[in-house]
Amino acid sequence: MDLRRLSDDLETVSQRYAERFGIRRDATWFLLKLQEEVGELTQAYLMHSGQARTKDLTPDELAANFRAELADVLCQVVLLARHHEVDLPAEIDRKWLSRLR
């Protein structure tokens, strides 16, 4: 998966979402939206791992929710980076992948 292409596609989806619901996407919104998604990931993890009530969801549904929330967090991180003009591939290479060399 090409992260730059993903960023472009996510931006299109996010813009449509904002237009549909009348949301002004500013720096604060991007950060708070990420925080919201991390909260949802936490809840999904707790339910999936048996540390919270499951709301009558099946194990398959709990696993699917956990996976979906991981995707939401990743997408919001990519959008936050894009908003602040952070080149994530370059930063990942500098911070993480440079340790492979």
Gaussian input, Z-matrix of N, CA and C with variables (Angstrom, degrees):
# hf/3-21g

backbone

0 1
 N
 C     1     B1
 C     2     B2     1     A1
 N     3     B3     2     A2     1     D1
 C     4     B4     3     A3     2     D2
 C     5     B5     4     A4     3     D3
 N     6     B6     5     A5     4     D4
 C     7     B7     6     A6     5     D5
 C     8     B8     7     A7     6     D6
 N     9     B9     8     A8     7     D7
 C    10    B10     9     A9     8     D8
 C    11    B11    10    A10     9     D9
 N    12    B12    11    A11    10    D10
 C    13    B13    12    A12    11    D11
 C    14    B14    13    A13    12    D12
 N    15    B15    14    A14    13    D13
 C    16    B16    15    A15    14    D14
 C    17    B17    16    A16    15    D15
 N    18    B18    17    A17    16    D16
 C    19    B19    18    A18    17    D17
 C    20    B20    19    A19    18    D18
 N    21    B21    20    A20    19    D19
 C    22    B22    21    A21    20    D20
 C    23    B23    22    A22    21    D21
 N    24    B24    23    A23    22    D22
 C    25    B25    24    A24    23    D23
 C    26    B26    25    A25    24    D24
 N    27    B27    26    A26    25    D25
 C    28    B28    27    A27    26    D26
 C    29    B29    28    A28    27    D27
 N    30    B30    29    A29    28    D28
 C    31    B31    30    A30    29    D29
 C    32    B32    31    A31    30    D30
 N    33    B33    32    A32    31    D31
 C    34    B34    33    A33    32    D32
 C    35    B35    34    A34    33    D33
 N    36    B36    35    A35    34    D34
 C    37    B37    36    A36    35    D35
 C    38    B38    37    A37    36    D36
 N    39    B39    38    A38    37    D37
 C    40    B40    39    A39    38    D38
 C    41    B41    40    A40    39    D39
 N    42    B42    41    A41    40    D40
 C    43    B43    42    A42    41    D41
 C    44    B44    43    A43    42    D42
 N    45    B45    44    A44    43    D43
 C    46    B46    45    A45    44    D44
 C    47    B47    46    A46    45    D45
 N    48    B48    47    A47    46    D46
 C    49    B49    48    A48    47    D47
 C    50    B50    49    A49    48    D48
 N    51    B51    50    A50    49    D49
 C    52    B52    51    A51    50    D50
 C    53    B53    52    A52    51    D51
 N    54    B54    53    A53    52    D52
 C    55    B55    54    A54    53    D53
 C    56    B56    55    A55    54    D54
 N    57    B57    56    A56    55    D55
 C    58    B58    57    A57    56    D56
 C    59    B59    58    A58    57    D57
 N    60    B60    59    A59    58    D58
 C    61    B61    60    A60    59    D59
 C    62    B62    61    A61    60    D60
 N    63    B63    62    A62    61    D61
 C    64    B64    63    A63    62    D62
 C    65    B65    64    A64    63    D63
 N    66    B66    65    A65    64    D64
 C    67    B67    66    A66    65    D65
 C    68    B68    67    A67    66    D66
 N    69    B69    68    A68    67    D67
 C    70    B70    69    A69    68    D68
 C    71    B71    70    A70    69    D69
 N    72    B72    71    A71    70    D70
 C    73    B73    72    A72    71    D71
 C    74    B74    73    A73    72    D72
 N    75    B75    74    A74    73    D73
 C    76    B76    75    A75    74    D74
 C    77    B77    76    A76    75    D75
 N    78    B78    77    A77    76    D76
 C    79    B79    78    A78    77    D77
 C    80    B80    79    A79    78    D78
 N    81    B81    80    A80    79    D79
 C    82    B82    81    A81    80    D80
 C    83    B83    82    A82    81    D81
 N    84    B84    83    A83    82    D82
 C    85    B85    84    A84    83    D83
 C    86    B86    85    A85    84    D84
 N    87    B87    86    A86    85    D85
 C    88    B88    87    A87    86    D86
 C    89    B89    88    A88    87    D87
 N    90    B90    89    A89    88    D88
 C    91    B91    90    A90    89    D89
 C    92    B92    91    A91    90    D90
 N    93    B93    92    A92    91    D91
 C    94    B94    93    A93    92    D92
 C    95    B95    94    A94    93    D93
 N    96    B96    95    A95    94    D94
 C    97    B97    96    A96    95    D95
 C    98    B98    97    A97    96    D96
 N    99    B99    98    A98    97    D97
 C   100   B100    99    A99    98    D98
 C   101   B101   100   A100    99    D99
 N   102   B102   101   A101   100   D100
 C   103   B103   102   A102   101   D101
 C   104   B104   103   A103   102   D102
 N   105   B105   104   A104   103   D103
 C   106   B106   105   A105   104   D104
 C   107   B107   106   A106   105   D105
 N   108   B108   107   A107   106   D106
 C   109   B109   108   A108   107   D107
 C   110   B110   109   A109   108   D108
 N   111   B111   110   A110   109   D109
 C   112   B112   111   A111   110   D110
 C   113   B113   112   A112   111   D111
 N   114   B114   113   A113   112   D112
 C   115   B115   114   A114   113   D113
 C   116   B116   115   A115   114   D114
 N   117   B117   116   A116   115   D115
 C   118   B118   117   A117   116   D116
 C   119   B119   118   A118   117   D117
 N   120   B120   119   A119   118   D118
 C   121   B121   120   A120   119   D119
 C   122   B122   121   A121   120   D120
 N   123   B123   122   A122   121   D121
 C   124   B124   123   A123   122   D122
 C   125   B125   124   A124   123   D123
 N   126   B126   125   A125   124   D124
 C   127   B127   126   A126   125   D125
 C   128   B128   127   A127   126   D126
 N   129   B129   128   A128   127   D127
 C   130   B130   129   A129   128   D128
 C   131   B131   130   A130   129   D129
 N   132   B132   131   A131   130   D130
 C   133   B133   132   A132   131   D131
 C   134   B134   133   A133   132   D132
 N   135   B135   134   A134   133   D133
 C   136   B136   135   A135   134   D134
 C   137   B137   136   A136   135   D135
 N   138   B138   137   A137   136   D136
 C   139   B139   138   A138   137   D137
 C   140   B140   139   A139   138   D138
 N   141   B141   140   A140   139   D139
 C   142   B142   141   A141   140   D140
 C   143   B143   142   A142   141   D141
 N   144   B144   143   A143   142   D142
 C   145   B145   144   A144   143   D143
 C   146   B146   145   A145   144   D144
 N   147   B147   146   A146   145   D145
 C   148   B148   147   A147   146   D146
 C   149   B149   148   A148   147   D147
 N   150   B150   149   A149   148   D148
 C   151   B151   150   A150   149   D149
 C   152   B152   151   A151   150   D150
 N   153   B153   152   A152   151   D151
 C   154   B154   153   A153   152   D152
 C   155   B155   154   A154   153   D153
 N   156   B156   155   A155   154   D154
 C   157   B157   156   A156   155   D155
 C   158   B158   157   A157   156   D156
 N   159   B159   158   A158   157   D157
 C   160   B160   159   A159   158   D158
 C   161   B161   160   A160   159   D159
 N   162   B162   161   A161   160   D160
 C   163   B163   162   A162   161   D161
 C   164   B164   163   A163   162   D162
 N   165   B165   164   A164   163   D163
 C   166   B166   165   A165   164   D164
 C   167   B167   166   A166   165   D165
 N   168   B168   167   A167   166   D166
 C   169   B169   168   A168   167   D167
 C   170   B170   169   A169   168   D168
 N   171   B171   170   A170   169   D169
 C   172   B172   171   A171   170   D170
 C   173   B173   172   A172   171   D171
 N   174   B174   173   A173   172   D172
 C   175   B175   174   A174   173   D173
 C   176   B176   175   A175   174   D174
 N   177   B177   176   A176   175   D175
 C   178   B178   177   A177   176   D176
 C   179   B179   178   A178   177   D177
 N   180   B180   179   A179   178   D178
 C   181   B181   180   A180   179   D179
 C   182   B182   181   A181   180   D180
 N   183   B183   182   A182   181   D181
 C   184   B184   183   A183   182   D182
 C   185   B185   184   A184   183   D183
 N   186   B186   185   A185   184   D184
 C   187   B187   186   A186   185   D185
 C   188   B188   187   A187   186   D186
 N   189   B189   188   A188   187   D187
 C   190   B190   189   A189   188   D188
 C   191   B191   190   A190   189   D189
 N   192   B192   191   A191   190   D190
 C   193   B193   192   A192   191   D191
 C   194   B194   193   A193   192   D192
 N   195   B195   194   A194   193   D193
 C   196   B196   195   A195   194   D194
 C   197   B197   196   A196   195   D195
 N   198   B198   197   A197   196   D196
 C   199   B199   198   A198   197   D197
 C   200   B200   199   A199   198   D198
 N   201   B201   200   A200   199   D199
 C   202   B202   201   A201   200   D200
 C   203   B203   202   A202   201   D201
 N   204   B204   203   A203   202   D202
 C   205   B205   204   A204   203   D203
 C   206   B206   205   A205   204   D204
 N   207   B207   206   A206   205   D205
 C   208   B208   207   A207   206   D206
 C   209   B209   208   A208   207   D207
 N   210   B210   209   A209   208   D208
 C   211   B211   210   A210   209   D209
 C   212   B212   211   A211   210   D210
 N   213   B213   212   A212   211   D211
 C   214   B214   213   A213   212   D212
 C   215   B215   214   A214   213   D213
 N   216   B216   215   A215   214   D214
 C   217   B217   216   A216   215   D215
 C   218   B218   217   A217   216   D216
 N   219   B219   218   A218   217   D217
 C   220   B220   219   A219   218   D218
 C   221   B221   220   A220   219   D219
 N   222   B222   221   A221   220   D220
 C   223   B223   222   A222   221   D221
 C   224   B224   223   A223   222   D222
 N   225   B225   224   A224   223   D223
 C   226   B226   225   A225   224   D224
 C   227   B227   226   A226   225   D225
 N   228   B228   227   A227   226   D226
 C   229   B229   228   A228   227   D227
 C   230   B230   229   A229   228   D228
 N   231   B231   230   A230   229   D229
 C   232   B232   231   A231   230   D230
 C   233   B233   232   A232   231   D231
 N   234   B234   233   A233   232   D232
 C   235   B235   234   A234   233   D233
 C   236   B236   235   A235   234   D234
 N   237   B237   236   A236   235   D235
 C   238   B238   237   A237   236   D236
 C   239   B239   238   A238   237   D237
 N   240   B240   239   A239   238   D238
 C   241   B241   240   A240   239   D239
 C   242   B242   241   A241   240   D240
 N   243   B243   242   A242   241   D241
 C   244   B244   243   A243   242   D242
 C   245   B245   244   A244   243   D243
 N   246   B246   245   A245   244   D244
 C   247   B247   246   A246   245   D245
 C   248   B248   247   A247   246   D246
 N   249   B249   248   A248   247   D247
 C   250   B250   249   A249   248   D248
 C   251   B251   250   A250   249   D249
 N   252   B252   251   A251   250   D250
 C   253   B253   252   A252   251   D251
 C   254   B254   253   A253   252   D252
 N   255   B255   254   A254   253   D253
 C   256   B256   255   A255   254   D254
 C   257   B257   256   A256   255   D255
 N   258   B258   257   A257   256   D256
 C   259   B259   258   A258   257   D257
 C   260   B260   259   A259   258   D258
 N   261   B261   260   A260   259   D259
 C   262   B262   261   A261   260   D260
 C   263   B263   262   A262   261   D261
 N   264   B264   263   A263   262   D262
 C   265   B265   264   A264   263   D263
 C   266   B266   265   A265   264   D264
 N   267   B267   266   A266   265   D265
 C   268   B268   267   A267   266   D266
 C   269   B269   268   A268   267   D267
 N   270   B270   269   A269   268   D268
 C   271   B271   270   A270   269   D269
 C   272   B272   271   A271   270   D270
 N   273   B273   272   A272   271   D271
 C   274   B274   273   A273   272   D272
 C   275   B275   274   A274   273   D273
 N   276   B276   275   A275   274   D274
 C   277   B277   276   A276   275   D275
 C   278   B278   277   A277   276   D276
 N   279   B279   278   A278   277   D277
 C   280   B280   279   A279   278   D278
 C   281   B281   280   A280   279   D279
 N   282   B282   281   A281   280   D280
 C   283   B283   282   A282   281   D281
 C   284   B284   283   A283   282   D282
 N   285   B285   284   A284   283   D283
 C   286   B286   285   A285   284   D284
 C   287   B287   286   A286   285   D285
 N   288   B288   287   A287   286   D286
 C   289   B289   288   A288   287   D287
 C   290   B290   289   A289   288   D288
 N   291   B291   290   A290   289   D289
 C   292   B292   291   A291   290   D290
 C   293   B293   292   A292   291   D291
 N   294   B294   293   A293   292   D292
 C   295   B295   294   A294   293   D293
 C   296   B296   295   A295   294   D294
 N   297   B297   296   A296   295   D295
 C   298   B298   297   A297   296   D296
 C   299   B299   298   A298   297   D297
 N   300   B300   299   A299   298   D298
 C   301   B301   300   A300   299   D299
 C   302   B302   301   A301   300   D300

   B1=1.4514
   B2=1.5207
   B3=1.2816
   B4=1.4606
   B5=1.5334
   B6=1.3169
   B7=1.4583
   B8=1.5240
   B9=1.3120
   B10=1.4697
   B11=1.5314
   B12=1.2985
   B13=1.4783
   B14=1.5240
   B15=1.3251
   B16=1.4583
   B17=1.5256
   B18=1.3252
   B19=1.4603
   B20=1.5260
   B21=1.3166
   B22=1.4684
   B23=1.5329
   B24=1.3276
   B25=1.4622
   B26=1.5319
   B27=1.3210
   B28=1.4655
   B29=1.5236
   B30=1.3254
   B31=1.4572
   B32=1.5311
   B33=1.3120
   B34=1.4584
   B35=1.5285
   B36=1.3200
   B37=1.4657
   B38=1.5274
   B39=1.3143
   B40=1.4649
   B41=1.5259
   B42=1.3134
   B43=1.4672
   B44=1.5232
   B45=1.3139
   B46=1.4672
   B47=1.5309
   B48=1.3212
   B49=1.4674
   B50=1.5275
   B51=1.3149
   B52=1.4638
   B53=1.5252
   B54=1.3134
   B55=1.4657
   B56=1.5203
   B57=1.3100
   B58=1.4752
   B59=1.5205
   B60=1.3371
   B61=1.4602
   B62=1.5281
   B63=1.3263
   B64=1.4578
   B65=1.5165
   B66=1.3208
   B67=1.4573
   B68=1.5224
   B69=1.3234
   B70=1.4707
   B71=1.5270
   B72=1.3121
   B73=1.4618
   B74=1.5253
   B75=1.3130
   B76=1.4606
   B77=1.5196
   B78=1.3191
   B79=1.4688
   B80=1.5276
   B81=1.3211
   B82=1.4642
   B83=1.5196
   B84=1.3293
   B85=1.4579
   B86=1.5287
   B87=1.3334
   B88=1.4650
   B89=1.5255
   B90=1.3192
   B91=1.4632
   B92=1.5271
   B93=1.3199
   B94=1.4657
   B95=1.5231
   B96=1.3171
   B97=1.4649
   B98=1.5237
   B99=1.3265
   B100=1.4584
   B101=1.5279
   B102=1.3084
   B103=1.4628
   B104=1.5293
   B105=1.3194
   B106=1.4627
   B107=1.5262
   B108=1.3187
   B109=1.4666
   B110=1.5251
   B111=1.3206
   B112=1.4674
   B113=1.5269
   B114=1.3334
   B115=1.4610
   B116=1.5171
   B117=1.3209
   B118=1.4625
   B119=1.5269
   B120=1.3212
   B121=1.4660
   B122=1.5221
   B123=1.3159
   B124=1.4706
   B125=1.5225
   B126=1.3251
   B127=1.4601
   B128=1.5317
   B129=1.3200
   B130=1.4640
   B131=1.5218
   B132=1.3203
   B133=1.4671
   B134=1.5218
   B135=1.3211
   B136=1.4674
   B137=1.5253
   B138=1.3002
   B139=1.4626
   B140=1.5272
   B141=1.3147
   B142=1.4686
   B143=1.5263
   B144=1.3263
   B145=1.4710
   B146=1.5258
   B147=1.3247
   B148=1.4524
   B149=1.5219
   B150=1.3093
   B151=1.4603
   B152=1.5255
   B153=1.3224
   B154=1.4635
   B155=1.5217
   B156=1.3108
   B157=1.4638
   B158=1.5232
   B159=1.2937
   B160=1.4632
   B161=1.5205
   B162=1.3247
   B163=1.4724
   B164=1.5246
   B165=1.3305
   B166=1.4728
   B167=1.5254
   B168=1.3199
   B169=1.4649
   B170=1.5184
   B171=1.3115
   B172=1.4594
   B173=1.5262
   B174=1.3295
   B175=1.4718
   B176=1.5313
   B177=1.3201
   B178=1.4703
   B179=1.5230
   B180=1.3311
   B181=1.4620
   B182=1.5308
   B183=1.3118
   B184=1.4647
   B185=1.5242
   B186=1.3307
   B187=1.4643
   B188=1.5335
   B189=1.3199
   B190=1.4616
   B191=1.5254
   B192=1.3166
   B193=1.4626
   B194=1.5220
   B195=1.3293
   B196=1.4643
   B197=1.5264
   B198=1.3339
   B199=1.4677
   B200=1.5243
   B201=1.3228
   B202=1.4630
   B203=1.5268
   B204=1.3153
   B205=1.4662
   B206=1.5245
   B207=1.3345
   B208=1.4722
   B209=1.5217
   B210=1.3284
   B211=1.4674
   B212=1.5247
   B213=1.3400
   B214=1.4681
   B215=1.5193
   B216=1.3316
   B217=1.4678
   B218=1.5258
   B219=1.3242
   B220=1.4643
   B221=1.5268
   B222=1.3189
   B223=1.4649
   B224=1.5206
   B225=1.3231
   B226=1.4623
   B227=1.5258
   B228=1.3185
   B229=1.4679
   B230=1.5270
   B231=1.3148
   B232=1.4643
   B233=1.5281
   B234=1.3238
   B235=1.4647
   B236=1.5242
   B237=1.3054
   B238=1.4660
   B239=1.5217
   B240=1.3230
   B241=1.4610
   B242=1.5237
   B243=1.3017
   B244=1.4668
   B245=1.5253
   B246=1.3253
   B247=1.4628
   B248=1.5261
   B249=1.3348
   B250=1.4643
   B251=1.5335
   B252=1.3343
   B253=1.4693
   B254=1.5295
   B255=1.3347
   B256=1.4529
   B257=1.5255
   B258=1.3041
   B259=1.4591
   B260=1.5311
   B261=1.3179
   B262=1.4633
   B263=1.5307
   B264=1.3302
   B265=1.4679
   B266=1.5290
   B267=1.3257
   B268=1.4696
   B269=1.5221
   B270=1.3272
   B271=1.4642
   B272=1.5193
   B273=1.3198
   B274=1.4660
   B275=1.5184
   B276=1.3181
   B277=1.4586
   B278=1.5273
   B279=1.3306
   B280=1.4620
   B281=1.5270
   B282=1.3079
   B283=1.4657
   B284=1.5229
   B285=1.3185
   B286=1.4571
   B287=1.5214
   B288=1.3177
   B289=1.4557
   B290=1.5231
   B291=1.3112
   B292=1.4699
   B293=1.5256
   B294=1.3146
   B295=1.4671
   B296=1.5308
   B297=1.3209
   B298=1.4661
   B299=1.5256
   B300=1.3023
   B301=1.4690
   B302=1.5010
   A1=109.34
   A2=116.26
   A3=123.37
   A4=108.20
   A5=116.68
   A6=121.48
   A7=112.48
   A8=116.77
   A9=118.79
   A10=111.38
   A11=116.30
   A12=120.95
   A13=109.49
   A14=116.17
   A15=120.38
   A16=110.37
   A17=116.80
   A18=121.65
   A19=111.18
   A20=116.69
   A21=120.86
   A22=111.07
   A23=115.63
   A24=119.82
   A25=111.36
   A26=116.60
   A27=120.20
   A28=111.11
   A29=115.85
   A30=120.04
   A31=110.38
   A32=117.17
   A33=120.98
   A34=110.59
   A35=116.79
   A36=121.03
   A37=110.46
   A38=117.02
   A39=121.32
   A40=111.81
   A41=116.56
   A42=120.04
   A43=111.00
   A44=116.64
   A45=120.29
   A46=110.73
   A47=116.34
   A48=122.04
   A49=109.96
   A50=116.29
   A51=120.80
   A52=111.17
   A53=117.21
   A54=120.87
   A55=110.91
   A56=115.92
   A57=120.72
   A58=111.78
   A59=116.60
   A60=120.19
   A61=113.40
   A62=117.04
   A63=120.37
   A64=113.77
   A65=116.59
   A66=122.04
   A67=109.68
   A68=115.60
   A69=121.32
   A70=107.40
   A71=115.63
   A72=120.73
   A73=108.98
   A74=116.12
   A75=120.86
   A76=108.04
   A77=116.66
   A78=120.49
   A79=111.57
   A80=116.42
   A81=119.95
   A82=110.72
   A83=117.35
   A84=119.96
   A85=111.04
   A86=117.09
   A87=119.63
   A88=111.36
   A89=117.22
   A90=120.23
   A91=111.05
   A92=117.04
   A93=119.83
   A94=111.86
   A95=117.13
   A96=119.79
   A97=110.36
   A98=116.80
   A99=119.76
   A100=109.97
   A101=117.26
   A102=121.38
   A103=110.85
   A104=116.49
   A105=120.63
   A106=110.58
   A107=115.98
   A108=119.71
   A109=112.01
   A110=118.11
   A111=120.49
   A112=109.55
   A113=116.92
   A114=120.27
   A115=111.81
   A116=116.47
   A117=120.51
   A118=111.15
   A119=117.30
   A120=121.03
   A121=110.08
   A122=116.48
   A123=120.69
   A124=110.29
   A125=116.37
   A126=120.03
   A127=110.79
   A128=116.97
   A129=120.48
   A130=110.88
   A131=117.33
   A132=120.55
   A133=110.76
   A134=116.37
   A135=119.67
   A136=111.15
   A137=116.75
   A138=120.49
   A139=110.63
   A140=116.52
   A141=122.41
   A142=111.57
   A143=116.75
   A144=120.62
   A145=112.74
   A146=117.12
   A147=120.50
   A148=114.36
   A149=116.77
   A150=120.67
   A151=112.29
   A152=116.60
   A153=122.33
   A154=107.12
   A155=115.71
   A156=118.74
   A157=109.38
   A158=114.73
   A159=120.35
   A160=114.04
   A161=117.44
   A162=121.56
   A163=111.43
   A164=115.72
   A165=123.09
   A166=114.12
   A167=117.72
   A168=120.56
   A169=109.03
   A170=115.64
   A171=120.76
   A172=109.26
   A173=117.69
   A174=119.30
   A175=112.62
   A176=117.85
   A177=120.49
   A178=111.44
   A179=116.68
   A180=120.66
   A181=110.93
   A182=116.42
   A183=120.07
   A184=110.95
   A185=116.30
   A186=120.36
   A187=110.57
   A188=116.90
   A189=120.85
   A190=110.72
   A191=117.76
   A192=121.09
   A193=111.30
   A194=116.64
   A195=120.87
   A196=110.51
   A197=116.36
   A198=120.35
   A199=110.89
   A200=116.89
   A201=121.16
   A202=111.20
   A203=116.98
   A204=119.92
   A205=111.28
   A206=117.73
   A207=119.59
   A208=110.16
   A209=116.00
   A210=120.46
   A211=110.61
   A212=117.13
   A213=119.92
   A214=111.28
   A215=116.81
   A216=120.08
   A217=110.24
   A218=116.78
   A219=119.74
   A220=111.01
   A221=116.77
   A222=119.81
   A223=111.59
   A224=117.65
   A225=120.06
   A226=111.52
   A227=118.06
   A228=120.26
   A229=109.71
   A230=116.51
   A231=120.23
   A232=110.47
   A233=117.15
   A234=120.40
   A235=112.28
   A236=117.83
   A237=121.62
   A238=110.11
   A239=117.01
   A240=120.74
   A241=110.81
   A242=116.16
   A243=120.25
   A244=110.52
   A245=116.70
   A246=120.74
   A247=111.71
   A248=115.70
   A249=120.56
   A250=112.49
   A251=115.41
   A252=122.56
   A253=112.66
   A254=114.72
   A255=121.06
   A256=107.79
   A257=116.26
   A258=122.29
   A259=107.18
   A260=116.24
   A261=120.00
   A262=113.55
   A263=119.29
   A264=116.99
   A265=112.27
   A266=117.35
   A267=120.28
   A268=111.20
   A269=116.58
   A270=119.86
   A271=112.07
   A272=117.31
   A273=120.80
   A274=109.53
   A275=116.02
   A276=119.75
   A277=111.12
   A278=116.10
   A279=120.56
   A280=111.86
   A281=116.95
   A282=121.31
   A283=113.39
   A284=118.23
   A285=122.00
   A286=113.43
   A287=116.31
   A288=119.39
   A289=113.44
   A290=117.24
   A291=119.52
   A292=111.48
   A293=116.36
   A294=120.53
   A295=111.81
   A296=116.90
   A297=121.05
   A298=111.93
   A299=115.81
   A300=119.93
   A301=110.95
   D1=131.38
   D2=178.78
   D3=-87.21
   D4=115.86
   D5=-175.87
   D6=-64.87
   D7=-35.38
   D8=178.87
   D9=-67.37
   D10=-41.28
   D11=177.06
   D12=-65.96
   D13=-42.60
   D14=177.00
   D15=-57.67
   D16=-43.90
   D17=179.26
   D18=-58.57
   D19=-43.42
   D20=178.12
   D21=-61.31
   D22=-45.52
   D23=-178.73
   D24=-66.49
   D25=-41.46
   D26=179.12
   D27=-64.28
   D28=-37.63
   D29=178.42
   D30=-60.74
   D31=-42.26
   D32=178.18
   D33=-61.39
   D34=-46.70
   D35=179.51
   D36=-62.48
   D37=-44.72
   D38=-178.40
   D39=-64.90
   D40=-40.53
   D41=177.19
   D42=-61.73
   D43=-43.88
   D44=179.21
   D45=-62.27
   D46=-42.70
   D47=177.95
   D48=-59.21
   D49=-47.11
   D50=-178.57
   D51=-63.82
   D52=-42.06
   D53=178.59
   D54=-63.70
   D55=-42.82
   D56=-177.78
   D57=-62.67
   D58=-37.86
   D59=-175.02
   D60=-107.29
   D61=8.18
   D62=176.97
   D63=65.01
   D64=41.09
   D65=-177.06
   D66=-99.86
   D67=134.88
   D68=173.90
   D69=-93.90
   D70=112.05
   D71=-178.11
   D72=-87.09
   D73=101.81
   D74=175.89
   D75=-119.42
   D76=-177.34
   D77=-176.56
   D78=-56.69
   D79=-40.98
   D80=-179.87
   D81=-65.62
   D82=-43.18
   D83=-179.64
   D84=-59.86
   D85=-44.92
   D86=-178.99
   D87=-59.72
   D88=-41.80
   D89=-179.92
   D90=-69.77
   D91=-44.83
   D92=-179.18
   D93=-67.81
   D94=-34.20
   D95=176.85
   D96=-65.13
   D97=-39.07
   D98=175.45
   D99=-62.35
   D100=-44.13
   D101=178.90
   D102=-60.17
   D103=-41.87
   D104=177.02
   D105=-59.12
   D106=-45.94
   D107=-178.77
   D108=-67.05
   D109=-35.57
   D110=176.36
   D111=-64.27
   D112=-38.71
   D113=175.88
   D114=-61.70
   D115=-42.80
   D116=178.39
   D117=-66.42
   D118=-36.48
   D119=175.79
   D120=-64.06
   D121=-42.48
   D122=178.95
   D123=-59.62
   D124=-47.03
   D125=178.88
   D126=-61.24
   D127=-45.56
   D128=-179.74
   D129=-62.24
   D130=-39.92
   D131=178.34
   D132=-63.92
   D133=-46.91
   D134=-178.85
   D135=-60.73
   D136=-40.78
   D137=177.99
   D138=-67.29
   D139=-45.12
   D140=-178.36
   D141=-63.70
   D142=-34.06
   D143=-176.77
   D144=-93.02
   D145=5.36
   D146=176.72
   D147=79.45
   D148=18.90
   D149=-178.05
   D150=-104.75
   D151=7.82
   D152=176.52
   D153=-151.33
   D154=161.90
   D155=179.64
   D156=-63.51
   D157=146.00
   D158=-172.68
   D159=-94.91
   D160=-2.12
   D161=178.88
   D162=53.73
   D163=36.56
   D164=178.12
   D165=63.03
   D166=20.73
   D167=176.28
   D168=-82.36
   D169=148.54
   D170=178.20
   D171=-76.67
   D172=162.13
   D173=174.93
   D174=-55.62
   D175=-37.63
   D176=177.98
   D177=-65.05
   D178=-40.94
   D179=178.36
   D180=-66.64
   D181=-39.51
   D182=178.05
   D183=-63.81
   D184=-42.30
   D185=178.51
   D186=-65.24
   D187=-41.03
   D188=179.07
   D189=-64.48
   D190=-41.32
   D191=177.90
   D192=-62.80
   D193=-41.86
   D194=178.53
   D195=-60.83
   D196=-46.37
   D197=179.04
   D198=-61.93
   D199=-42.75
   D200=-178.59
   D201=-63.96
   D202=-39.52
   D203=179.80
   D204=-70.27
   D205=-34.21
   D206=173.25
   D207=-59.35
   D208=-43.39
   D209=178.85
   D210=-63.18
   D211=-41.67
   D212=179.38
   D213=-60.57
   D214=-43.03
   D215=-179.83
   D216=-63.53
   D217=-47.13
   D218=179.08
   D219=-58.51
   D220=-45.10
   D221=-178.95
   D222=-63.01
   D223=-40.31
   D224=179.00
   D225=-68.83
   D226=-33.56
   D227=174.83
   D228=-63.79
   D229=-44.31
   D230=179.19
   D231=-61.92
   D232=-42.40
   D233=178.79
   D234=-66.78
   D235=-39.36
   D236=177.30
   D237=-62.77
   D238=-44.86
   D239=177.88
   D240=-61.95
   D241=-43.40
   D242=179.67
   D243=-60.92
   D244=-44.68
   D245=-179.43
   D246=-58.39
   D247=-35.21
   D248=-178.47
   D249=-97.17
   D250=12.09
   D251=177.43
   D252=55.80
   D253=40.84
   D254=175.54
   D255=-92.31
   D256=127.35
   D257=177.25
   D258=-82.75
   D259=91.22
   D260=-175.70
   D261=-58.86
   D262=-45.55
   D263=178.25
   D264=-56.20
   D265=-41.59
   D266=179.00
   D267=-65.85
   D268=-41.09
   D269=-179.94
   D270=-69.28
   D271=-36.60
   D272=176.41
   D273=-65.05
   D274=-42.33
   D275=177.99
   D276=-62.27
   D277=-45.27
   D278=-178.48
   D279=-66.88
   D280=-45.71
   D281=-172.27
   D282=-84.31
   D283=-36.78
   D284=-173.64
   D285=-111.04
   D286=-56.62
   D287=-170.55
   D288=-72.84
   D289=-20.99
   D290=177.09
   D291=-61.80
   D292=-22.48
   D293=179.60
   D294=-73.50
   D295=-11.94
   D296=176.62
   D297=-81.92
   D298=-17.28
   D299=-176.30
   D300=-90.05

